[in-house]
Every structure is written in C-alpha cells, then in structure tokens.
Amino acid sequence: MFPLNEIDQITRTPDDYRLLSRIPWTKPDTVFPIAVAQGGNNLRSLVVLDVETTGLNPDEDSIIELGLVHATIDIDLGVIVSINEAVSFYEDPSKPIPELITQLTGIDDAKVAGQRIDGQALVKGFADDPIVVAHSASFDRGMFEARFGHLDRLRWACSIKDIPWREFGYESSKLEYLCLKNGGFYEGHRASIDCLATAWLLSQVDGALSALIASERAITYAVAARGAPFDVKDSLKARGYSWAPVRKVWHTVVSEVGLAEEQAFLSALYFNGGDRAEIIRMTSRERYKQKRG
C-alpha cells in the first residue's frame, strides 16, 4: 500500500523516495489495442509468450496457463508500435496442481477443471510468422513445443539472453527487477500479465528491442566438445560450456564471427578438439529448442 500518511514527509524530502506505479498495460480494465509509438514502413508482428506449468520438466510436467500478447513492431526503428491483444488460456493437466504452484500462481485445480487449449486455433495467432519472445525462451519453448509439437518452427527470441542487460546498466535480467528499475511493478506469475510486463519493458529501455531483433536475425552455432577428456572439464566450464547429461557432452553457443576462435580454443585444449567438435548452424527457428530424450 502507498504510504499516504507520509505525503508531507515525501514532499519535504522527495530525493529520499522513489515512486513506483503499476504497469498500465497490466491493469484489469485495460482496453486493447494500445497505440504505443509511431511506426514507419517496416512493420512486423511480435508475440510475447509465457507459460505457467506444474513443474520444470517438459517430459513430465504440463502447461496450466498460456499467455500471449500480440504486438506490432517497427524493425528499423526498434520500437513497439502497438499492443494489439492480450489473451490467456487455461488447461487442465489431468492431475492435481502442486500446492507450491498454486501458492505461486494462484491457479488451482478448480480454475483449470475441464479446460483445454485448442492447438489448431493457436495456429491462427502465428500465421504471419511473428517473432516469438519469452523471458526465458529455453524453458518456455520446451514446454510449449512439448504440448504443441505442430508449432515447432516458429522464430524465437529470449528477452533475457538476447539483450545485453549489463551493457544497458542493469545488474540482473530478472523481469521483476528490470521493471522495478524502470519505475513499474506488476502482479507476477500469471502468464498474460508477465507477457504484458515484458512488452512494456521492451518499450521503456532504449535499444533493448533493437538488440532483441538483431539477435533474432543472427546466425549462431551450437558447439559440442566431442571427445573432450575428463581433465579439461574445468576449462570448458570456465569458458561457459554446459554439461548435457543425456548426450554426455559439454556444449555452448557461439556467434558466427566467434566460430573459428572456438574451434581454435578446442584444438588447443585437447587433441583434435576443433576437428572433433560437433557444430550445428542455428537460426532463431532452432535456437532455444530443447533436445529431448
């Protein structure tokens, strides 16, 4: 609650206080579409996507809420032109929702009972091949495609990894922190609200959307250090590699300009490392896709 009883003190020493306001797009009575900025001639669709789930494993857990915000952006100017629609769908996971999830999201068994997301109807929302943005794309894409396998060729971008938040002066990439630093708060852990907060954030930070667009367009390479001996694991970890327990391999993602340097690093690290590496070219249609099994 806002401390109304401290108005006089705030007036006397305004530098000792900071004002937060609810992100306007997240208010229950918000009417769409919302005009945000003037656009030019190079307009494209963008969809912000978020899922609430029963857990973190796409092979075992289920979506209980899917949130989507449909927007129009100007590719050249790097601005959101309009927020066209915000929708939320519930789905019954056919098993009890864990109490922890209910406490976190407010979604209980009664709220989703009998609900089912129509996967074919979703296709219409992606018909114009939008950029799909999630604030943790590797998780959201994994959960989304586990449920909607027929929508596995969308163009994905991550508003955590594809925007250099530290270069923009932020110490964390958590959505709530980023919004608070820009003077806004919202009720988190509800899919459509999280989507609206993400879209609002992209409209507030100069250069953030342009960075996201550039990352989505870029070619990257998944590099797997095949044949790496056990004694180089610390060097790989320090380099930013992650261990894939199912595939039993250290792996990372590098830019197109950094590929030759990465191969040279592996060659210097262990015998024929660069030549033995598994290298897969990726566009945004492959990025953040979870390997199954």
C-alpha positions, 0 to 999 in steps of 0.5 A: 500500500502507498504510504499516504500518511507520509505525503508531507514527509515525501514532499519535504524530502522527495530525493529520499523516495522513489515512486513506483506505479503499476504497469498500465498495460497490466491493469484489469480494465485495460482496453486493447489495442494500445497505440504505443509509438509511431511506426514507419514502413517496416512493420512486423508482428511480435508475440510475447509468450509465457507459460505457467506449468506444474513443474520444470520438466517438459517430459513430465510436467504440463502447461496450466496457463498460456499467455500471449500478447500480440504486438506490432513492431517497427524493425528499423526503428526498434520500437513497439508500435502497438499492443494489439491483444492480450489473451490467456488460456487455461488447461487442465493437466489431468492431475492435481496442481502442486500446492507450491504452484498454486501458492505461486500462481494462484491457479488451482485445480478448480480454475483449470477443471475441464479446460483445454487449449485448442492447438489448431486455433493457436495456429491462427495467432502465428500465421504471419510468422511473428517473432516469438519472445519469452523471458526465458525462451529455453524453458518456455519453448520446451514446454510449449513445443512439448504440448504443441509439437505442430508449432515447432518452427516458429522464430524465437527470441529470449528477452533475457539472453538476447539483450545485453542487460549489463551493457544497458546498466542493469545488474540482473535480467530478472523481469521483476527487477528490470521493471522495478528499475524502470519505475513499474511493478506488476502482479507476477506469475500469471502468464498474460500479465508477465507477457504484458510486463515484458512488452512494456519493458521492451518499450521503456529501455532504449535499444533493448528491442533493437538488440532483441531483433538483431539477435533474432536475425543472427546466425549462431552455432551450437558447439559440442566438445566431442571427445573432450577428456575428463581433465579439461572439464574445468576449462570448458566450464570456465569458458561457459560450456554446459554439461548435457547429461543425456548426450554426455557432452559439454556444449555452448553457443557461439556467434558466427564471427566467434566460430573459428576462435572456438574451434581454435580454443578446442584444438588447443585444449585437447587433441583434435578438439576443433576437428572433433567438435560437433557444430550445428548452424542455428537460426532463431527457428532452432535456437532455444529448442530443447533436445529431448530424450 
